[in-house]
Amino acid sequence: MLSCKQATELMSQEQDRRLTLVERIGLRLHVMICSACASYRAQMAFLRQACRRLGSGGGL
């Protein structure tokens, strides 16, 4: 099982590269049982989407 530190590192890395199947499964399992990491992942997704909108001139 991944630690929270490992999970957040993988969440960051998945912005730059495609995770391996083992990494994706481990991360998915961790996020399913860890509400803090699930929240962190949701926040990252929100920020990523907001940055894309700002970058395309769409605004928030």
Rosetta silent file (secondary structure, phi, psi, omega in degrees, C-alpha in Angstrom):
SEQUENCE: MLSCKQATELMSQEQDRRLTLVERIGLRLHVMICSACASYRAQMAFLRQACRRLGSGGGL
SCORE:     score description
SCORE:     0.000 S_00000001
   1 L     0.000  138.448  178.971    0.000    0.000    0.000 S_00000001
   2 L   -73.113  148.740  170.346    1.243    3.473   -0.870 S_00000001
   3 L   -83.066  167.566  177.644    1.911    6.065    1.799 S_00000001
   4 H   -62.030  -38.324  178.720    0.307    9.494    1.467 S_00000001
   5 H   -61.999  -45.457  178.296    3.703   10.909    0.481 S_00000001
   6 H   -63.582  -40.740 -179.286    4.087    8.334   -2.288 S_00000001
   7 H   -63.446  -45.538 -179.169    0.519    8.940   -3.466 S_00000001
   8 H   -67.780  -33.471  175.658    0.950   12.707   -3.697 S_00000001
   9 H   -63.872  -42.439  178.304    4.246   12.240   -5.541 S_00000001
  10 H   -65.688  -38.670  178.165    2.500   10.010   -8.083 S_00000001
  11 H   -61.175  -38.152  177.617   -0.332   12.539   -8.448 S_00000001
  12 H   -69.676  -43.257 -178.683    2.270   15.165   -9.276 S_00000001
  13 H   -65.318  -31.258 -177.292    4.136   12.878  -11.670 S_00000001
  14 L   -69.530   -9.622  173.912    0.975   11.973  -13.569 S_00000001
  15 L   -75.070  -26.029 -174.634    0.856   15.586  -14.772 S_00000001
  16 L  -107.302  -21.191 -177.242    4.102   14.998  -16.665 S_00000001
  17 L  -151.028  161.451  175.956    3.984   11.346  -17.658 S_00000001
  18 L   -80.216  126.779  178.432    1.655    8.393  -17.980 S_00000001
  19 L   -71.285  152.939  175.265    1.815    6.264  -14.841 S_00000001
  20 L   -69.997  165.025  178.674    2.448    2.549  -15.154 S_00000001
  21 H   -58.464  -43.498 -179.761   -0.440    0.168  -14.593 S_00000001
  22 H   -63.166  -41.988  178.397    0.942   -0.799  -11.178 S_00000001
  23 H   -64.210  -43.748  179.933    1.288    2.882  -10.200 S_00000001
  24 H   -62.942  -42.454  179.425   -2.251    3.688  -11.365 S_00000001
  25 H   -65.901  -46.238  178.742   -3.744    0.773   -9.460 S_00000001
  26 H   -60.072  -43.026  179.453   -1.796    1.572   -6.309 S_00000001
  27 H   -65.881  -44.318  179.739   -2.788    5.219   -6.495 S_00000001
  28 H   -60.548  -44.229  179.233   -6.438    4.403   -7.152 S_00000001
  29 H   -63.347  -42.998 -179.557   -6.561    2.018   -4.171 S_00000001
  30 H   -62.271  -46.916 -177.974   -4.892    4.549   -1.889 S_00000001
  31 H   -64.499  -30.381  178.439   -7.247    7.356   -2.920 S_00000001
  32 H   -65.920  -30.478 -176.509  -10.248    5.070   -2.334 S_00000001
  33 H  -106.344   -8.876 -176.928   -9.325    4.612    1.327 S_00000001
  34 L  -115.682  105.860 -177.360   -7.653    7.945    2.118 S_00000001
  35 H   -67.367  -31.240  178.989  -10.016   10.907    2.205 S_00000001
  36 H   -65.241  -43.981  179.326   -7.150   13.392    2.580 S_00000001
  37 H   -71.739  -33.641  175.587   -5.501   12.202   -0.633 S_00000001
  38 H   -62.804  -41.564  178.068   -8.860   12.039   -2.405 S_00000001
  39 H   -65.765  -42.975  178.410   -9.412   15.668   -1.447 S_00000001
  40 H   -60.167  -43.595 -179.971   -5.898   16.603   -2.584 S_00000001
  41 H   -64.421  -40.699  178.087   -6.483   14.913   -5.936 S_00000001
  42 H   -64.300  -39.703  178.330   -9.784   16.735   -6.406 S_00000001
  43 H   -65.398  -40.339  177.738   -8.096   20.049   -5.597 S_00000001
  44 H   -62.641  -41.466  179.478   -5.349   19.330   -8.115 S_00000001
  45 H   -64.017  -41.691  178.415   -7.948   18.540  -10.781 S_00000001
  46 H   -61.781  -46.923 -179.850   -9.806   21.783  -10.035 S_00000001
  47 H   -64.219  -39.620  178.524   -6.610   23.836  -10.276 S_00000001
  48 H   -62.174  -44.173  179.798   -5.569   22.098  -13.494 S_00000001
  49 H   -66.166  -41.648  179.209   -8.963   22.835  -15.060 S_00000001
  50 H   -62.885  -41.534  178.818   -8.880   26.473  -13.882 S_00000001
  51 H   -64.391  -39.164  178.191   -5.404   26.943  -15.366 S_00000001
  52 H   -63.499  -43.266  179.548   -6.539   25.484  -18.681 S_00000001
  53 H   -63.495  -42.478  179.033   -9.511   27.847  -18.780 S_00000001
  54 H   -65.329  -39.231 -179.699   -7.346   30.845  -17.986 S_00000001
  55 H   -66.750  -29.255 -179.765   -4.814   29.766  -20.582 S_00000001
  56 L   -92.576    1.426  179.758   -7.468   29.515  -23.265 S_00000001
  57 L    80.168   14.428 -177.217   -8.964   32.900  -22.360 S_00000001
  58 L   -83.311  -16.986 -177.129  -12.156   31.315  -21.038 S_00000001
  59 L    71.861  176.078 -179.863  -11.990   32.791  -17.560 S_00000001
  60 L   -93.703    0.000    0.000  -13.263   31.102  -14.428 S_00000001
